[in-house]
Amino acid sequence: MDLLPPELLQRICFYLPPTDRLNLSLACSRIFTALGRLLPRPSTVRVQVGNCPATARARGCDTSILLCQCDKHDTKSLLSILLPFISGGATSLDLEDELLRDKLKDYHVHELLTQVARAPLTRLALSNCDLAGVKPWTMAQIAQFNQLQELIFDSCNFPVSESQLIRGMAPSFRTLSRLEISDNHQITDKLARSVARNCPLLEAFCVSGCPAISALSVLALMEAAFFRVTQMLTMHVEKTGFDVDQLNRYIHSPLFANNNEWRLTPTAVHFGYEKSAVLAEHKNAILLSSPQRNRFYLYKVKSFIIFLSTRNMCGGVMSLSDKVCYIVISTLNNTRLP
């Protein structure tokens, strides 16, 4: 292989599928240099932490790279060489720890965020990542992505406080449409208060599995409902401290800005099985609570608007004290409906 001229090596690899080209380029720097122009330019880059050896897969506009953190392989150098070639036009970056065993090393996360700094990212997702060993200034690099539309932290452990995390996300608040932080004990109602009036395009807000979340998070988003330009906000509060009775008391309190303008109505949603829900009606808004993530359609019913799931919905009776897992806040803002 060492005797082959780079032009001949490039000619041979031209006929290989994209996945085989990627895996071959990981063999040594000489082969990588020869194949640089033949490597795919995906829009979605997925970096997974797993076992040895390093492997890659390309499928359409999606490229996955499986790396290890062992001392035998120089993963940092691999990231510094490979990512600039394949992430130049990437709009989505995923980082996932498949092993759920070790803390991610700081220099690996730092190299990853550094090498994709120039990519036009609109989506950043971290899943099952133990970031306890990552330096605060490395986490602060998230702030360099100021055009994010989706920001997801699924079952991640942060090395910084909630305030520092919010500060890192703040540059994307004006463009953010989806924010998801699940299964984290650090997240409190402060997050909802921070995004309520600073994210005008927010459509989905998930804090499932964050036990410190209460009805105050929902209240903050309801109070700022008309500051958003989007018609609907979906909020997931499964496995949190959310209490619908507490929310009912808050919206009728004289301290609430929209005192007595919201009305909560018990109902039920049927997704193959019946699940309790709450319908909150406003002069220009409707709030629906249910446990599943589905698309919603608009229907005009007796002079007010009701949102129904793409699956069947059935009427029902429940107490406001029943557990509510999923909330949708909608504002109409003078939108005309047929």
C-alpha positions in Angstrom: 0.0 0.0 0.0 2.9 2.4 0.8 4.2 1.9 -2.7 1.0 3.0 -4.4 1.1 6.6 -5.8 -1.7 8.8 -4.3 -3.3 9.3 -7.7 -3.7 5.5 -8.2 -4.9 5.0 -4.6 -7.5 7.8 -5.2 -8.5 6.2 -8.5 -9.1 2.8 -6.9 -11.1 4.3 -4.0 -13.3 6.3 -6.3 -15.3 3.2 -7.0 -15.8 2.4 -3.3 -19.1 3.2 -1.5 -19.0 6.3 0.8 -19.0 4.1 4.0 -16.0 2.1 2.8 -14.1 5.3 1.8 -14.7 6.7 5.3 -13.5 3.5 7.0 -10.5 3.3 4.8 -9.5 6.9 5.5 -9.3 6.1 9.2 -6.5 3.5 8.6 -3.6 6.1 8.3 -3.0 9.7 7.5 -1.5 8.9 4.0 -4.7 7.2 2.9 -6.8 10.0 4.5 -4.9 12.6 2.5 -5.4 10.7 -0.7 -9.2 10.4 -0.1 -9.9 13.8 1.3 -11.7 15.0 -1.8 -13.7 11.8 -2.0 -15.1 11.9 1.5 -18.8 12.7 1.9 -20.0 16.1 2.9 -23.0 15.3 5.1 -25.6 17.7 6.6 -25.8 15.5 9.8 -22.7 14.3 11.7 -23.1 11.8 14.5 -20.2 11.1 16.8 -20.6 8.1 19.1 -18.3 7.0 21.9 -18.0 3.3 22.0 -15.5 0.4 21.8 -12.4 0.0 19.6 -11.8 0.2 16.7 -12.9 3.5 15.2 -15.5 3.0 12.4 -17.6 5.2 10.2 -20.8 4.9 8.2 -22.3 7.2 5.5 -25.9 7.0 4.5 -27.3 9.7 2.3 -26.8 13.1 4.1 -26.1 11.3 7.4 -22.5 10.3 8.6 -21.8 8.4 11.8 -18.4 8.1 13.4 -17.8 5.6 16.3 -14.8 6.5 18.4 -13.2 5.2 21.5 -11.5 6.9 24.5 -8.8 4.3 25.1 -5.1 5.2 25.6 -4.0 3.1 22.6 -5.7 5.3 20.0 -5.2 9.1 19.4 -8.9 10.0 19.1 -8.1 13.7 19.5 -5.9 13.8 16.4 -8.5 11.8 14.5 -11.2 14.4 15.3 -8.9 17.2 14.4 -8.1 15.7 11.0 -11.5 14.2 10.0 -14.1 16.7 11.2 -12.9 19.7 9.2 -13.4 17.7 6.0 -16.8 16.3 6.7 -18.4 19.0 8.9 -17.9 22.0 6.7 -21.6 22.1 5.6 -23.1 20.2 8.5 -26.3 21.7 10.0 -26.8 19.0 12.7 -24.3 17.5 15.2 -25.0 14.6 17.6 -22.8 13.4 20.3 -23.8 10.1 22.1 -22.0 7.9 24.6 -23.1 4.4 23.7 -21.3 2.7 26.6 -22.8 4.8 29.4 -19.7 3.8 31.3 -17.0 6.5 31.4 -16.9 10.2 31.7 -16.3 11.9 28.4 -12.8 13.4 28.3 -12.4 17.1 28.2 -10.0 17.3 25.3 -12.2 15.1 23.2 -15.3 17.3 23.7 -13.1 20.4 23.3 -11.7 19.1 20.0 -15.1 18.2 18.7 -16.6 21.6 19.5 -13.6 23.4 18.1 -13.5 21.6 14.8 -17.2 22.2 14.0 -17.1 25.9 15.1 -17.3 27.1 11.5 -20.2 24.7 10.6 -23.6 26.3 10.1 -25.2 24.3 12.8 -28.9 24.6 13.5 -29.2 21.5 15.7 -27.0 20.3 18.5 -27.8 17.2 20.5 -26.0 15.4 23.3 -27.3 12.1 24.5 -26.3 10.0 27.5 -23.2 12.0 28.0 -21.5 12.2 31.4 -19.8 15.6 31.1 -18.7 15.8 34.7 -15.0 15.7 33.6 -15.4 18.5 31.0 -14.0 21.9 31.9 -16.5 24.8 32.3 -14.7 26.8 29.5 -15.2 23.8 27.2 -18.9 23.8 27.9 -18.9 27.5 27.2 -18.0 26.8 23.6 -21.7 26.0 23.0 -22.2 29.8 22.9 -20.3 30.0 19.6 -23.3 28.4 17.9 -25.6 31.3 17.8 -28.1 30.1 15.1 -29.3 26.9 16.8 -32.9 26.0 16.2 -32.8 22.8 18.2 -30.8 22.2 21.3 -31.1 18.8 23.0 -29.5 17.4 26.2 -30.9 13.9 26.8 -29.8 12.3 30.0 -26.7 14.4 30.4 -24.7 15.4 33.5 -23.4 18.9 33.4 -20.1 20.2 34.9 -21.5 23.7 35.3 -24.4 25.3 37.2 -27.8 25.9 35.6 -27.0 29.6 35.4 -23.8 28.9 33.4 -25.6 26.5 31.1 -28.3 29.1 30.4 -25.6 31.7 29.7 -24.1 29.3 27.1 -27.4 28.7 25.4 -28.4 32.4 25.4 -26.9 33.4 22.0 -29.3 31.0 20.3 -32.4 32.1 22.2 -33.7 34.3 19.3 -33.6 31.4 16.8 -34.4 28.5 19.1 -37.5 26.5 18.3 -36.9 23.4 20.3 -35.2 23.1 23.7 -35.0 19.7 25.4 -33.2 18.9 28.7 -34.4 15.6 30.1 -33.5 13.5 33.1 -31.4 16.1 34.9 -31.6 17.1 38.6 -29.9 20.5 38.1 -32.7 22.0 36.0 -35.2 24.1 37.9 -38.0 26.6 37.1 -35.2 29.2 36.4 -34.8 27.7 32.9 -38.4 28.3 31.9 -38.3 31.8 33.3 -35.2 32.5 31.2 -36.6 31.2 27.9 -40.2 32.4 28.4 -39.7 35.9 27.0 -36.4 35.4 25.3 -37.3 32.7 22.8 -40.0 34.1 20.4 -39.8 31.2 18.0 -40.0 28.4 20.7 -42.3 25.6 19.7 -41.2 22.7 21.9 -39.9 22.8 25.4 -39.1 19.5 27.2 -38.0 19.1 30.8 -39.2 15.5 31.4 -37.4 13.7 34.2 -36.3 17.0 35.9 -37.8 16.6 39.4 -37.1 20.3 40.4 -39.6 21.5 37.7 -42.9 22.7 39.1 -46.1 24.5 38.0 -44.1 27.8 38.0 -42.4 26.7 34.8 -45.7 26.3 33.0 -47.0 29.5 34.6 -44.0 31.5 33.2 -44.6 30.2 29.7 -48.3 30.9 29.9 -47.7 34.5 31.1 -45.4 35.1 28.2 -47.5 33.3 25.6 -48.2 36.5 23.6 -44.6 37.4 23.5 -44.0 34.5 21.1 -44.7 34.7 17.4 -45.4 31.0 17.1 -49.0 29.8 17.5 -48.3 26.7 19.6 -45.8 25.7 22.3 -45.5 22.1 23.3 -44.1 21.4 26.8 -43.2 18.0 28.2 -43.3 17.7 32.0 -43.4 14.0 32.5 -41.7 12.8 35.8 -41.4 16.3 37.3 -42.9 18.1 40.2 -45.6 19.6 38.1 -49.0 19.8 39.8 -52.1 20.9 37.8 -54.0 21.8 41.0 -51.2 24.2 41.9 -51.3 25.7 38.4 -55.0 26.2 38.8 -54.5 28.2 42.0 -51.7 30.2 40.4 -53.8 31.3 37.3 -56.6 32.6 39.6 -54.3 34.4 41.9 -54.4 38.2 41.9 -50.6 38.1 41.5 -50.9 36.5 38.1 -50.7 39.0 35.2 -53.5 37.3 33.3 -55.7 36.7 36.4 -58.9 34.7 35.6 -58.2 34.8 31.9 -57.3 31.1 31.7 -59.7 28.3 32.4 -58.7 24.7 33.0 -61.0 22.0 31.8 -60.5 18.2 32.6 -60.6 15.9 29.6 -59.0 12.7 28.3 -56.9 11.8 25.3 -57.0 8.3 23.7 -53.8 6.9 22.2 -54.8 3.3 22.1 -55.4 3.8 25.8 -57.1 6.6 27.7 -54.8 9.3 29.3 -55.9 12.2 31.3 -55.5 15.7 29.9 -56.3 19.3 30.7 -57.7 21.9 28.3 -57.0 25.5 29.3 -59.0 28.1 27.4 -58.1 31.7 27.0 -59.6 34.5 24.9 -56.9 34.0 22.3 -55.3 30.8 23.5 -55.8 27.1 24.3 -53.6 24.8 26.4 -53.8 21.0 26.0 -52.1 18.5 28.2 -51.4 14.9 27.1 -48.7 12.3 27.5 -47.6 11.7 23.9 -45.6 13.6 21.3 -47.8 13.9 18.2 -48.8 16.5 15.6 -51.9 18.6 16.2 -54.6 20.0 13.9 -56.9 23.0 14.5 -60.6 22.5 14.6 -63.2 25.2 15.2 -65.8 24.1 17.8 -68.6 26.4 19.1 -66.7 29.7 18.7 -63.4 28.4 20.3 -60.4 26.5 19.1 -59.5 23.0 20.2 -56.4 21.1 19.3 -56.8 17.4 18.5 -54.0 14.8 18.2 -53.5 13.0 14.9 -54.7 9.9 16.8 -58.2 9.6 18.2 -59.3 11.9 21.0 -62.2 11.0 23.3 -64.0 12.9 25.9 -63.7 12.0 29.5 -63.9 13.2 33.1 -60.9 13.5 35.5 -59.9 15.4 38.5 -57.5 18.3 38.2 -55.3 16.4 40.7 -54.6 13.7 38.1 -51.1 13.5 36.8 -50.4 15.5 33.7 -47.3 14.8 31.6 -47.5 16.9 28.5 -48.6 20.5 27.9 -49.4 22.5 24.8 -49.8 26.2 25.0 -51.3 27.9 21.9 -51.8 31.5 21.0 -53.8 32.6 18.0 -52.5 36.2 17.6 -55.2 37.2 15.1 -54.7 34.2 12.9 -57.6 33.4 10.7 -58.7 29.8 10.6 -61.1 28.3 8.0 
